[in-house]
Amino acid sequence: MARTASLSGFPEWLPEERLVELHVLDTLRRVFELHGFSSIETRAVETVGQLLRKGEIDKEVYGLSRLQDDESANPVKEGKADPHALALHFDLTVPFARYVVENAGYLAFPFRRYQIQKVWRGERPQEGRAREFTQADIDVVGDGDLPFRYDVEIALVIAEALSALPIPDFRLRINNRKLAEGFYRGIGLDDTAGVLRSIDKLEKIGAAKVAELLKTELGATDEQARKALQLAGIRTEDTSFVAQVQALGVSDELLDEGLSELEQVIEAAVQRAPGKVVADLSIARGLDYYTGTVVETVLVGHEQLGSICSGGRYDALASKGNRKFPGVGLSIGVTRLVSRILSQDLARASRSVPTAVLVALTHDESWDAAQDVAAQLRSRGIPTEVAAKAEKFGKQIKFADRRGIPFVWFTDDDGTHQVKDIRTGEQVVAAPETWMPPSEDLAVQVSTVTEPAAAL
């Protein structure tokens, strides 16, 4: 990261860094709303039982208890999680599923939502991984059923959103759980969830170790392990993966269904987001609730950072009796993205503060008049602040320069106003009711750096 807090894993940005983060958040919010997604926010805490429905993350949950409580309030008792204890949410999908169930009577389905919030995970801090971080999610949830076309739409919305950010090129790597599970079943590996968890480790430990896991933990034969890895090795930028999978000679109805669904996603992406999406049959997403499309996204040239956006289709995460709410969604790791933007100097804010104009004081008695000038400027959308005391003009200009404020406003004793661009030294007569700074100086601009530092 460009800079971290002294408490490891809890990043805190400097003002100019925060402006970059706000630009990312505002851009995502704008794109999501352009596509009709409504904003919601859920509480920061859930019950442990609710959170652990996601599986395999019990060691990452931050339990919540009052300092006054005794040991009986600990969310972990005798090595087992208390399902009624409270914990901070570690993602936004599981809380959203609970929100949908509780508010189903007030929502219009299919329900399109976006959610931008902090989440917490108790994992080892490192580049791209923090204990407190911001996620930006979009999901579409149906009542009873959800047409597959939303899987396609979600991928396209995310491709558009990421394309609007000051980041390097990216690739959405897409697979389908039905395709993978049907294939494993077709070659005789019935513990498909176990195979998926092993394949999910492919990039971390390599093919040889994954093959060993399949054989030792799941009882796969050499041929079954070879076939599973052959499937995981297929990667195409078009729909040619279909023929490659069929050439492996495995038959299964679920495989055929998943193959058809993935083909539809890739076919649409080739037309509407060319070069941004690939079919990558190594993507597994080792979480049990995914049932169809699965996605992971990497920055080209920064693959070691890991996935910056992931998610997929879930058909049974949210349910109420016999009523099910299938959904599909993707989550962008905002803090992971921002930390890479800052550490690699990929983009910068045009100034470190929102202020465009500092109104200087000729003498201390002019403070009220300066406030009137500032109010007139602000009424027309110009961010303005007033100097704290009437120092020499040179000191007030230096203060503005140190703060990154581009313009200083002066008022003479005769009531004449002048404004100085301290970057160029140009000073002109101005009127507070009509003067406007150039459009590029009105608000902070975040722009891509033309020659960023080399990737780590």
N, C-alpha and C positions, 0 to 999 in steps of 0.2 A: 504494500500500500504506500501511497505518497507519504502518509503520516498516520500514526496510530496513537490512540490514547495509551497512557501508562498502564492501564488495566487491559491486559492482552485480550483481544477478541471483541472489544467494544469500541469501534472506530468513532472518532470525533473529527469533523472536518473544520478547517479554517474557513473564514467567511467566503473567500474566493472559491474554495473547493465546494462549499455548500451551494454556491450559485450554479456550479456545474451540475450538482445533484438535482437541484430544483429544475434546471432546464430539462434534464432527463425525465423527471417526474411529470412536468407540465406537458412535454411532448407525448409521453405515453397516454396521459389523461386525455389530451386532445384527440389522438387517433382513436382511442377506445370509444369516446363519446361520439365521434363522427360515424362510428359503426353501430350506434344505438345501444351501447352497454351502459347500464345504470350503476352508479357508485353506491357501495354499501361499506359498512365497517362493523366488524364483530368484536366482541370483548377479547381482552388479552389472555384470559384464562379459560380453561376447559377442565372437565374432570379427567383424571388419568385414564379411566375406562374409555371415555370418548376418544381421547388422543391415541391410545394404543391400538385402536382399530386399524391403523395404517400398517402396523406390523414392523418388527425388527428395528425399532428406534427407541426402545425403552431406556437405553443408556444415554440418550441425547436429551431427554426431557428435563427441564428445570422444574422441580417441585416447588410448591408455594405453601408457606406456613407463616403464621405470625410469630414474632420473636417471643411473645409472652406464652405461647403454647408450650406444652411439655412434649416429650418424645412421642407421645401417642399421636401427635398431629403430623408426624413425619409421613410423607407420601409413600415411602418404602418401608414395609414392615417385614422383618424376618426374611429379607431378600426378595420379597414379593411386593409388587406394586398394589397399593390400595386403590381400587377403581373409583372410589368416591372422593379421593383427595383431589386437590386442585393443582394444576400445573400451567405454566406459560405455554401458549401454542407454539409449535415448531414449524408450522406451515399454515396456509390459509385455506386449503382444500377441505380438510376435515372439519374445521369450524364452520365453513360455508355449508357443508352437507347438513350439519346440525341446524344451522340457520334456516335452510330451506324447509326442513321437516317441521320446525316450530312455527314458521310463518307461511306455510303452504296456502292457507286460506286467504291470504292477503296478496299473493303474488299472481301475476299473469304469466302463464307458461306458453311456449318456452321462455324461461326467464334468463335474460342476458345481464350479467353483472361483471363489474370490475372492482377490484379491491386492492388498495395500496396501503400496507401496514408494516409495522415492525414485527419480527418473529425472533424466537430465541432457540438456540440449540447448544447443548453442552458438549461440543466437540473441540478437537485440538485446533487452535487458531493457526492459520497459515495464509499464504497468498490466495485470495479468492474465497477463504472460509473464515467467517467470523461467528462469534457467539450471539451477537445481536446484529440483525441486519434487516433491510427492507426488501420486501417482495412486492411485485405488481402482477396480479392474477386477472385473467379473464376466463369466464366459464359460460356455457349455455346449458341449462338444465331443463329437462322435459318432465311431464307428468304422465307416467306409464310408458311412453316411448319417446325417442328422440331421433329424428331422421339423420341418416349418416351424412347428409350434406353439411351438417354443422361441423363435423370433423374437418372437412375441406375448408370451410369458412374460417375456423379458428386459426388454422395454419397460415392462411392468407393474411388475416388481420395482424398476426404476430410478425410476419415477414414485412408488412408495411410499416409497423411500429418500429421495428429494429432498423429498417432502412432510413428512418427519419432521425436516428440518433448519431452523434459524432463518434462512431466506432468503426473499426475495420470491417471488412467484408465478413459475412457469416454464412453458415449453412445449417438449415434445419435438417437433422438426420431423423428420418421417419421409418418406423417399422409397424407391424401389426401383431398383437399378442395372439390373435386367432391363427394367423399364419404360422407363427412360431410354435404354439402349443399343438396345432394340428400336425405339423411336421414331426415334432418329437413323438407324438402319439403314433404317427404313421410308421416310425422306425422302431417302435416298441418301448419307448421310454414313457412310462405312465405318470411318473412324478414330474409333471411338466413345470410346476412352480419351482421345484428344486433345480431343474435344468436351467430355467430362466435366471435364477439367482447365480448359478455358476457362470453362465454366459455373460451376465452383467459385469463380471470381474475380468473380462477378456483384456481390456486395455490396461488394467492395473497389473495383472500377473502373467499375461501372455497365453498363447494357445496351448503350449505343452502342459502348463500347470492346470489350465482349465480342463484339458482332456483327462489329466490325472484325477481331478476332483470328480468328474463325471463317472469315472470308473470306480474310484474308491468309495465315494459317498452315495452314489446313485446306482451302482451296479451295472453301469453301461459296459458293453463290449467295446473292443477296439474299433470295430466297424461302426457302431452306433455313435461313439465319440467322434470319429472321423466325419460322419455325415452331419452331425450337429455343428461341427466347426466349419464344414463346407457351406452350410446355410449361412452361418454368421459371417462368412467371408464375402458374401455377395453385396455389392454396392454399385449403384448406377444412378445417373442423373436423369434418366428417362424410364419408360416402362419396360425396358428390356430385361429387367430383373425377373419378370414373369416367366419368360422362356428359360432363364437360368435355373429357376426353382423347379420348373416342370422337368428339366433335363436330369434332375437328381433322382427321378423315378419314384417319388413317394406319393401315395394316394391317401386322402383323408378329406371328408366333407368340410371340417372346420378349416383345414388348410386352404381349400378352394375358396371358402368364404372370405378368409383374411386376405388372400391373394387378390381377390376382386376389389376389396375395400382399399387396400394399399394402392392398387393400380389407379383407382379413381382419384385419390389424393394427389399422387404424383402427376397424373395426366393434367389435372387442373392447375397445379403449381407450375408445370412447364409452360403453360399458356399465360398465367397471370403473374407469376413471380419467377421468371426465368433465371436460372443460375443460383437461386437461393435455397432450393430444396433437393435433397437426394434420398433415394431409397437405400437405407443402410440396415441390413438384416442382422447386424450385431447388436442393435439397440434392444435392450430387454426391459429396462425399468423394473428392477427386482422387487417392486411393491405389489402386494397381492391384489389390490383392488382394481388395477387396470385390466380391462377386458377386450380392448380393440386397438385402435390407433395409439402408438406411443411415440414421443418426440423428445429428442435432446438436441441442443443447439450449441455450436462452437464458433468462436471467432477464428477466422482463417489466419494462421501465423501465431495464434495464441492458444493452440489446442490444449497445452498443458494447464491452462487455467481451469479446464473442465467445462461442464455445461453451464451456459448463461441463461438458458430458458428450457424448461422441460415440462412434461405433463402427458395428457392423453385422455382416452375414453374410459369412463367408469360407469357401469350399469347398475351396481348394487350398493354403492357407498351410502346413499341416502334412501331410507325406506321408512314407511309408517304402516305397520300391519301388512296387508297385501298390496299396499300402494307403494310403488317404486318411483324414484326420481333419477333416471339415468342422466349423465352429463358428460361433457367433454370440455377440457380447459387446459390452459398453459400458464406457467408461472415464470416471470422474468426475475432473475436475481439482481435487483437494482444495485445493492451495495457491492456485489462482485463486479458488476460492470463499471460502476463509478470508480472503484479502487483501481481497476486496470486503466481506465481513462486517465486518472491522475498520476499513477505511478509511471506510466509510459508517455505522459505529456501528449496525449492524443487530442485533447481539446482544452481550451482556456476560456475564462470569462474575460470580457473586454475591460472590466474594472472590478475592484474587490468589494465595492459597496454599491447599493442601488442608487445612491445620491448622484444626481447629475449637476446640481448647482449648490455652491456654498455662498450664502449671502454674508458679505463681510460687514463688520461694524466700523464706522468712522470714529465713534466714541460710544461710551457705555449708554448714554441717553438715547442713542439711535436704535436700541434693541427692539422697541415697540414698532417703530417704522419698518425695521428689517423683517419683523414677523408678518407685517401686512404685505410686504413684497413676496415673502415666501408663500403666504396663503394664496396670493394671486397666481403664482406659478404652479402651485400644487393643484389649484382648481382646474387647470388645463392639463393635468396629468404629468407635470414635470417634477420628479422627485427632488426635493429641496430641503436643506437644513440651514440653520443660522449659526454663525460663529458664536462661541461661548463668551468671548471677551474681546474688547477693542485693542488688540495688539497692533504693532506695526503691520502695514499691509503685506510686507514681505513675509512675515511670520504666518499670517493668515493664508497666504498663497502656498507656503511650504506645508502648512497643515493639510490643505486641500490636496496637494500633490501626494503627500504621505498616505492619505486616505484613498487616493485614486479617483478623486472628484475632478472632472474635466473642466468645469466652468466656475469662475468666481464673479459674484455680482457686487458692484460698488454703487453707492448712492451719494452724490455730492451734496453739499450743504444747500445748494440752490434747487435741489430736487431732481437734478439730472441723473439718469441711470446709465451705467455702462456695464458690459459683461465682457470678461476676458477668458479666452481659451488658453489655459496655462500650458497646453501642449505645444501650441504654435506661437504663443505670445500675442496673437491678434486680439485687439480690444476695440469694441464698437459701442456706439450709443444704442440703447435698447429701452423698450417700454415693457413693464411687467405684465401688462394686459394683452400684449401682442407677440412678444419675442418667443421663438421656439428654437430649441437646439436642433441640429441635424437629426434626422430620424434614427440614424444608427447610434446616436448618443442619448436618445430619450430613455431607453431602457438598456439594461445590461445585455450584451450579446455574447453567446457562447459559440465559438467557431472551432472548426477542426484545424489543428496545427499541421502545416504543410509537410514538415519533415519531423515526424515523431521519433522518439528514441526507439532503438531496436528492441524487439520483443525479448523478454527474459527467457 
